[in-house]
């Protein structure tokens, strides 16, 4: 199957053709037309000058032959002119216009010819286009002058009029063929030169901009071609880079806004939970105190072992509910408002002492490794409560030992590790949610780590949960050191 090629001109090429090439070709055609007219006039003058030279060359020998009435000599001179090939006919006449000798196509009688009379009277060469024996010729009449300056005859030389037209036609063909070749070459140079120098770069730039309009923001144009187009390509690339940066910034801002909105929703949810917890804690606090006091009074006056056992169970459940109320109250407290520089060892020692009052005679040891000279700027009561909750969780999970590691510097780190079973990966993301606990019923409220997380956030710190290499769970608390 033959492949077909089509030439599709771009808008720029069409405009260049219309406003540059076409006017240039028209102007060159007009110039050629004027030039041909000038050349035709010059060629006509040259042909006339050739005839005049021929006539002058033979006029003197013919004049001498006429004076001696040597007609063969006159005929010989005419034949010599006619043999050149440029002359259509030649003849000699006396002053009355009667033919004396002839060669080729000539007129036999010039007695009534105005040009012949003018030539004889004025002695000036005359010429004109005439029709001789059905042929259009150019006739030139020259006076034959003897050596004394007297006009003794008339010489007529004829040349085909078509010689002038043919010569002009040849020049016209060459000129117009050159003009057509020039026009074709100019158009070809414009089309292909424009494409190689400008057009292909414009097409590449146009295609890139079309792809950008279709949504492709990753495309870039190689700056090449003329400096103006290269600057446009570079400007397009810079514009696309700016759009990308703006979209990335907008995306980041949207993500930050979503995070802020999520955090705001969490805070609102926590605030609502805190309000409910505070109200529940206040409502339960007084009845639980009354129940515990009544049960304690009954125990003093009761000797029945079964009743004593039941009353102890009641007091145990009341104490459990009292602990829950205390946790709810701690959870519902407002964020810290007053801070002061505190020593880490002192806060940790107070927390260990406070948790000791809750412990039974368990064999679990609490070991502190490291010394920290840096101070931390905290609300000591709130931060001590966070340490107590971390230690309480560790005591409930540990088997034999809890290790508290301290590290100082610009950031103070407190790491509490137990040797228990560790924490599941699924629980790491939900451990700080309220009322979310893995402990058996009656062993925890699910608010301890939630309180710790809130306290650390309020102090611009962080809390992370991870499993230790040797087993057990590690809670890392990080706070910026005080600069005071």
Secondary structure, DSSP 8 states (H G I E B T S, - for coil): ----------HHHHHHIIIIIHHHHHHHHHHHHHHHHHHHHHHHHHHHHHHHHHHHHHHHHHHHHHHTT-HHHHHHHHHHHHTTSS-SEEEEE-TTSBEEEEEES--SB-TT-HHHHHHHHH---EEEEEEETTEEEEEEEEEEE-TTS-EEEEEEEEEEHHHHHHHHHHHHHHHHHHHHHHHHHHHHHHHHHHIIIIIHHHHHHHHHHHHHHTT--S------SSHHHHHHHHHHHHHHHHHHHHHHHHHHHHHHHHHHHHHHHHHHHHHHHHHHHHHHHHHHHHHHHHHHHHHHHHHHT---HHHHHHHHHHHHHHHHHHHHHHHHHHHTS------EEEEHHHHHHHHHHHHHTT--S---EEEEE-----EEEE-HHHHHHHHHHHHHHHHHH-SSEEEEEEE-SSEEEEEEEE-SS---HHHHTTTTSTT---S-TTS--S-HHHHHHHHHHHTT-EEEEEE-TTSSEEEEEEEEB---
